[in-house]
Amino acid sequence: MPGTDTLAVEVTHVSAHGLWLLLGDEELAVPYAEFPWFKKATIEQIVAVERPTENHLYWPLLDIDLSVESLRNPQDFPRVSVLDA
């Protein structure tokens, strides 16, 4: 019996300014200025990203869920977090 299909996602780069994700043939920047939750994360936590659906990314070690669309157009998705309070 075949296993569950998963959609590919790969962290291609991590720098002092953010990280980059490869989703199929699309590479998306995740700047810390827009997504500060990743700034103090370890490499292990960052690379443990899952893509359960085409428009959903999940970092289980950080308990972070993001839509792919929020990475493409962060200005359309106001940043909300209990850490911002």
N, C-alpha and C positions, 0 to 999 in steps of 0.2 A: 504494500500500500504506500503510495507516494506521500511525502511530507507536505507540510503547508508551504505554499509559495510565498516568498517575501520579495519586496521591491528593493532594489539595490540603492544603498546610500553609502558614501565613503567620505571620510574627513581627509582632504588632500593637503591641508596646510593649517598650521596654528602659529600665530605670531603675537607680538605684544599688542596688536591692534584688533585682532579677531581671528576667526577661523573661516575656512572655506569648505564647502560641501559639494561633492559631485553626485548629482542625481541623474542617472542615465548619461546623456550628453550635455547636460546643463550644469554649470558650476555657479554656485551662489555664495556670496560673501555674507558672513554673520559678524558684523562689527560689534565690538564690546560697547560702543557708544549707544547702539540701538538695542543690544541684547546683553546687558551687564551681568546677567546670571552666570555667564560662562567665564567671566574674567578671572575668577579665583579657582576655577575648576582644574582638576588634574588632567593630564593627557589621557589617562585611563578612563576618566569619567566622560571626557569629550568624545573619544573614539567609540564608546559603547552606545552608538546611536542606532535606532531602529526606524524602519519605515513601514509601519503596519498597513497603511493605505497610501495611495498615490499622493494625497495632499496632507499627510500627517507624519510628523517626525516625533520621536520619543527618545529621551535620554533617561533610561531607568535608574542609573546611578545618581542622577541629579533630580529626578522627578520633574522633568521639564517636558512639556508638550507644546509643539508649535505647528502651525499650519505652514505648508510650503509657500502659500500665497503671502504670508506675513514676512517671509524672507525676501520675496520678490518685490514687495511693496510695503515696507515697514511704515511709511507715512500714513497708510490707510488703517493701521492697527495700533492704536494708542497703547503704550506700554503700561501694563497693570500687573502688580505683584504685591504680595503681602510684605515683601522686602522694601517696597517703595514707601510704605506707610510710616 
